[in-house]
Amino acid sequence: MGKRTIGWCVAALAVVVVLAGTVAFAAEKDTWSGVERIVAVGDVHGDCEQFVKTLRAAGVIDEENNWKAGKTHLVQVGDVLDRGPDSRKAMDLLMRLEEQAAKAGGAVHALIGNHEAMVLLGDLRYMNPAEAESYGGVEQYREAMSTRGKYGRWIRSHNAAIKINDLLFVHAGIVGTYGEKSLTEINEAVREQLKKGEQQGIASGSGGPLWNRMPAVGDEARVAAEMAKVLKRYGARRMVIGHTVSRDGVKARAGGRVIRIDVGMCAHYGGPAACLVVEKGVFYEVRHPDTKRKLPLETPAEKPAASRPGMETLPSATRKAA
């Protein structure tokens, strides 16, 4: 074999290695496996005090609000913004925990919710006046959330949907034709819309993953059937969602395929400081200060029961913020 041939072989091998590394990185940016402990927190809506209580109850942070959870993965499923006055404090905490968790071998996943999308696209209807004042006023708030601003850049860098082990995490839910897209396609489309500031698209569509209420409140059997299809597509067993308040705390539905974790923790709704904790495949609701309740989860059946007559189509989603 000549030197030129050897050179071409080495170059080709280098390209393969680089491409392999690229593919691995792309696959890992929205998918993780082998995670023994997951803490998932629902909508915060500017109530940093309740958020802190929840994280402490779940053993995520210490009394100084520093990471103490080792290799745990913390998922916040979106809607840190709006309604309450302290979303800036909550985001600052999440930013700090991102760095601390990474150093400890864990991770923080702050997902994009419909209220993040609304604010980044200029809709401030649900902004708490005190929230704006924490930035110095409404215009300063808009600037902070812009593509140039610290918080706007941070939010726009995040995912809308991720998979950890066999669990999907998303703000509202993935159903219908959105379930035909890969997580990477969904996340890139959401980020692209928010970066361009386009009013129409996946981040603002009523049937999209940030808005659709069907997984939370749709007909039980119909949701189970739809989830069976969607979850199979992603190689997952359950979907964990926020967006729609569950007055009964963390709760499963649709044969255990959907887990609702928006407990309405903020002052606006008056719910508890509570979250979902998954430890070695066992699911719990943890409430401040020290309540830990094992969830009575069903094992999703291969073929869910048929939906009721007349429920063959997905219910239309109502684009109403929560």
C-alpha positions as CSV (number, residue, x, y, z in Angstrom):
1,M,0.0,0.0,0.0
2,G,1.5,3.4,-1.1
3,K,1.9,6.4,1.1
4,R,-0.9,8.2,-0.7
5,T,-3.3,5.3,-0.1
6,I,-2.4,5.2,3.6
7,G,-2.9,8.9,3.8
8,W,-6.4,8.7,2.3
9,C,-7.3,5.9,4.7
10,V,-6.2,7.9,7.7
11,A,-8.1,10.9,6.5
12,A,-11.2,8.9,5.9
13,L,-10.9,7.3,9.4
14,A,-10.6,10.8,10.9
15,V,-13.8,11.9,9.1
16,V,-15.7,8.8,10.4
17,V,-14.5,9.6,13.9
18,V,-15.5,13.2,13.7
19,L,-18.9,12.3,12.2
20,A,-19.5,9.7,14.9
21,G,-18.7,12.2,17.6
22,T,-21.1,14.7,16.0
23,V,-23.9,12.1,15.8
24,A,-23.3,11.1,19.4
25,F,-23.5,14.7,20.6
26,A,-26.7,15.4,18.7
27,A,-28.3,12.2,20.1
28,E,-27.4,13.2,23.6
29,K,-28.5,16.8,23.7
30,D,-32.1,15.9,24.2
31,T,-31.8,12.2,25.4
32,W,-30.2,10.7,28.4
33,S,-30.1,7.1,29.8
34,G,-28.9,5.4,32.9
35,V,-30.1,8.2,35.2
36,E,-31.0,6.7,38.6
37,R,-32.7,9.7,40.1
38,I,-34.9,12.4,38.5
39,V,-36.7,15.3,40.1
40,A,-39.3,16.9,37.9
41,V,-41.0,20.2,38.9
42,G,-44.0,21.8,37.3
43,D,-45.0,25.4,36.6
44,V,-43.4,27.9,38.9
45,H,-45.0,31.1,37.7
46,G,-42.8,33.5,39.5
47,D,-43.1,32.0,42.9
48,C,-39.5,31.4,43.8
49,E,-40.2,30.8,47.5
50,Q,-42.4,27.8,46.6
51,F,-39.9,26.6,44.1
52,V,-37.1,26.7,46.7
53,K,-39.3,24.8,49.2
54,T,-40.0,22.2,46.6
55,L,-36.3,21.7,45.7
56,R,-35.3,21.4,49.4
57,A,-38.1,18.9,50.0
58,A,-36.8,16.8,47.1
59,G,-33.2,17.0,48.4
60,V,-32.0,19.0,45.4
61,I,-30.6,22.0,47.2
62,D,-29.3,22.8,50.7
63,E,-30.2,25.6,53.1
64,E,-27.9,27.9,51.1
65,N,-29.7,27.0,47.9
66,N,-26.7,25.2,46.5
67,W,-26.8,21.8,44.6
68,K,-26.6,18.8,46.9
69,A,-28.2,16.1,44.7
70,G,-25.1,14.6,43.1
71,K,-25.9,12.9,39.8
72,T,-29.6,13.7,40.0
73,H,-31.3,15.2,36.9
74,L,-33.6,18.1,37.7
75,V,-36.3,18.8,35.1
76,Q,-38.4,22.0,35.3
77,V,-41.0,21.6,32.6
78,G,-41.5,25.3,31.8
79,D,-43.6,28.3,32.8
80,V,-41.1,29.8,35.3
81,L,-42.4,33.2,34.0
82,D,-45.5,35.3,34.5
83,R,-48.2,35.6,37.2
84,G,-45.8,35.9,40.2
85,P,-43.2,38.5,41.0
86,D,-40.0,36.5,41.3
87,S,-39.3,34.7,38.1
88,R,-35.9,36.4,37.8
89,K,-34.9,34.9,41.2
90,A,-36.1,31.5,40.0
91,M,-34.1,31.8,36.7
92,D,-31.0,33.0,38.6
93,L,-31.3,29.9,40.8
94,L,-31.7,27.6,37.8
95,M,-28.7,29.2,36.1
96,R,-26.5,28.6,39.2
97,L,-27.7,25.1,39.6
98,E,-27.0,24.2,36.0
99,E,-23.3,24.9,36.7
100,Q,-23.2,23.2,40.1
101,A,-25.1,20.1,38.9
102,A,-22.8,19.6,35.9
103,K,-19.8,19.7,38.2
104,A,-21.4,17.1,40.4
105,G,-22.2,14.8,37.5
106,G,-25.9,15.7,37.5
107,A,-27.9,18.0,35.2
108,V,-30.5,20.7,35.2
109,H,-33.0,20.8,32.3
110,A,-35.1,24.0,32.2
111,L,-37.6,23.4,29.4
112,I,-39.5,26.0,27.4
113,G,-43.2,26.5,28.3
114,N,-45.9,28.5,26.7
115,H,-45.3,31.4,29.0
116,E,-41.7,31.6,28.0
117,A,-42.8,31.6,24.4
118,M,-45.4,34.3,25.0
119,V,-42.9,36.6,26.7
120,L,-40.1,36.0,24.2
121,L,-42.6,36.8,21.4
122,G,-43.7,40.0,23.1
123,D,-46.9,39.0,24.8
124,L,-46.8,40.4,28.4
125,R,-50.5,40.0,29.3
126,Y,-49.7,37.8,32.3
127,M,-46.6,39.7,33.5
128,N,-46.8,40.6,37.2
129,P,-46.0,44.3,37.6
130,A,-43.4,43.4,40.3
131,E,-41.8,41.1,37.9
132,A,-41.1,43.9,35.5
133,E,-39.9,46.2,38.3
134,S,-37.2,43.6,39.3
135,Y,-35.6,44.5,36.0
136,G,-36.1,48.3,36.3
137,G,-39.3,48.5,34.3
138,V,-41.2,47.1,31.4
139,E,-38.8,48.2,28.7
140,Q,-35.8,46.8,30.6
141,Y,-37.8,43.6,31.1
142,R,-38.3,43.4,27.3
143,E,-34.7,43.9,26.7
144,A,-33.7,41.2,29.2
145,M,-35.9,38.8,27.3
146,S,-34.7,39.8,23.8
147,T,-32.2,37.9,21.7
148,R,-29.6,40.2,23.2
149,G,-30.7,39.9,26.8
150,K,-29.2,37.6,29.4
151,Y,-32.5,35.8,30.1
152,G,-33.7,35.8,26.6
153,R,-30.5,34.1,25.3
154,W,-30.7,31.6,28.2
155,I,-34.3,30.6,27.5
156,R,-33.8,30.4,23.7
157,S,-30.9,27.9,24.2
158,H,-33.1,25.4,25.9
159,N,-35.1,22.4,24.8
160,A,-38.9,22.1,24.7
161,A,-38.9,18.3,25.1
162,I,-36.4,15.7,26.3
163,K,-36.2,12.1,27.1
164,I,-34.6,10.6,30.2
165,N,-34.5,6.9,30.5
166,D,-38.0,5.8,29.3
167,L,-39.7,9.1,30.2
168,L,-40.6,12.0,28.0
169,F,-40.7,15.5,29.5
170,V,-42.5,18.3,27.8
171,H,-44.6,21.3,28.9
172,A,-48.0,20.5,27.6
173,G,-47.7,17.3,25.6
174,I,-46.8,15.8,22.2
175,V,-49.7,14.5,20.2
176,G,-51.0,14.2,16.6
177,T,-48.6,15.0,13.8
178,Y,-46.1,16.5,16.3
179,G,-45.6,12.9,17.5
180,E,-44.1,12.1,14.1
181,K,-41.2,14.6,14.6
182,S,-38.1,13.6,16.4
183,L,-37.3,15.4,19.7
184,T,-34.4,17.2,17.9
185,E,-36.8,18.5,15.2
186,I,-39.3,19.7,17.8
187,N,-36.6,21.5,19.8
188,E,-34.9,23.1,16.8
189,A,-38.2,24.3,15.5
190,V,-39.2,25.9,18.8
191,R,-35.8,27.6,19.3
192,E,-35.8,28.8,15.7
193,Q,-39.2,30.4,16.0
194,L,-38.2,32.1,19.2
195,K,-35.0,33.4,17.8
196,K,-36.7,34.8,14.7
197,G,-39.6,36.2,16.7
198,E,-42.2,34.7,14.5
199,Q,-45.7,34.8,15.8
200,Q,-46.9,31.7,14.0
201,G,-45.2,28.3,14.5
202,I,-44.8,25.3,16.8
203,A,-44.1,27.4,19.9
204,S,-47.4,29.3,19.6
205,G,-49.7,26.8,17.9
206,S,-52.7,25.6,20.0
207,G,-52.0,22.0,19.1
208,G,-48.3,22.2,19.7
209,P,-46.2,20.8,22.6
210,L,-46.3,24.0,24.6
211,W,-50.1,24.5,24.4
212,N,-52.1,21.3,23.8
213,R,-54.3,20.4,26.8
214,M,-55.5,17.1,25.4
215,P,-53.0,14.9,27.3
216,A,-54.1,16.5,30.6
217,V,-57.9,16.8,30.2
218,G,-58.9,14.8,27.1
219,D,-61.1,11.7,27.2
220,E,-59.2,9.1,29.2
221,A,-59.3,6.2,26.8
222,R,-58.6,8.4,23.8
223,V,-55.6,9.9,25.5
224,A,-54.3,6.4,26.4
225,A,-54.6,5.3,22.8
226,E,-52.9,8.4,21.5
227,M,-50.1,8.2,24.1
228,A,-49.5,4.5,23.2
229,K,-48.7,5.5,19.7
230,V,-46.7,8.6,20.5
231,L,-44.7,6.9,23.3
232,K,-43.9,3.9,21.1
233,R,-42.5,6.3,18.5
234,Y,-40.0,7.7,21.0
235,G,-39.3,4.4,22.7
236,A,-40.8,5.8,26.0
237,R,-43.3,4.5,28.5
238,R,-44.7,7.7,30.1
239,M,-45.0,11.4,29.3
240,V,-44.5,13.9,32.1
241,I,-46.3,17.2,31.6
242,G,-47.1,20.5,33.3
243,H,-49.3,23.4,31.8
244,T,-52.6,22.3,33.3
245,V,-53.1,22.5,37.1
246,S,-53.8,19.2,38.8
247,R,-55.7,20.1,42.0
248,D,-55.0,16.6,43.4
249,G,-51.2,17.0,43.3
250,V,-48.9,14.9,41.1
251,K,-51.2,12.5,39.4
252,A,-51.1,9.8,36.6
253,R,-53.8,9.2,34.0
254,A,-54.4,7.4,30.8
255,G,-53.3,4.0,32.2
256,G,-50.2,5.5,33.7
257,R,-49.0,6.9,30.4
258,V,-49.3,10.6,31.4
259,I,-48.1,12.1,34.7
260,R,-49.3,15.6,35.5
261,I,-46.9,17.6,37.7
262,D,-48.3,21.1,37.5
263,V,-49.6,21.2,41.1
264,G,-50.4,24.9,41.0
265,M,-47.6,25.7,43.4
266,C,-47.6,29.5,42.9
267,A,-49.6,31.9,45.0
268,H,-51.9,32.6,42.1
269,Y,-53.2,29.0,42.3
270,G,-52.5,28.3,46.0
271,G,-51.2,24.7,45.4
272,P,-48.5,22.9,47.4
273,A,-44.8,23.0,47.1
274,A,-44.6,19.5,45.5
275,C,-42.9,17.6,42.7
276,L,-42.3,14.3,41.1
277,V,-39.3,12.2,42.1
278,V,-38.2,9.1,40.3
279,E,-35.7,6.9,42.1
280,K,-34.5,3.7,40.4
281,G,-37.8,3.5,38.5
282,V,-40.1,4.1,41.5
283,F,-42.3,7.2,41.3
284,Y,-43.1,9.4,44.2
285,E,-44.8,12.7,44.9
286,V,-42.7,14.8,47.4
287,R,-44.3,17.7,49.3
288,H,-42.7,20.3,51.5
289,P,-41.7,19.9,54.2
290,D,-41.3,16.1,54.4
291,T,-44.1,14.1,52.8
292,K,-43.2,11.4,50.3
293,R,-46.0,9.4,48.7
294,K,-45.5,6.5,46.3
295,L,-47.6,7.0,43.2
296,P,-50.0,4.1,42.4
297,L,-48.9,3.9,38.8
298,E,-50.3,1.3,36.4
299,T,-48.0,-0.4,34.0
300,P,-49.1,0.8,30.5
301,A,-50.8,-2.0,28.6
302,E,-49.5,-2.9,25.1
303,K,-53.0,-2.1,23.7
304,P,-55.1,0.4,25.6
305,A,-58.9,0.0,25.9
306,A,-60.8,1.4,23.0
307,S,-62.0,5.0,23.3
308,R,-65.7,5.8,23.6
309,P,-67.8,6.1,20.4
310,G,-67.5,9.5,18.9
311,M,-64.0,10.1,20.3
312,E,-62.1,9.0,17.2
313,T,-60.6,12.4,16.6
314,L,-58.3,14.5,18.9
315,P,-60.2,17.2,20.7
316,S,-59.3,20.6,19.5
317,A,-56.9,22.4,21.8
318,T,-57.8,25.8,23.2
319,R,-55.0,28.3,23.1
320,K,-55.5,29.6,26.6
321,A,-52.5,30.4,28.8
322,A,-52.1,28.7,32.2
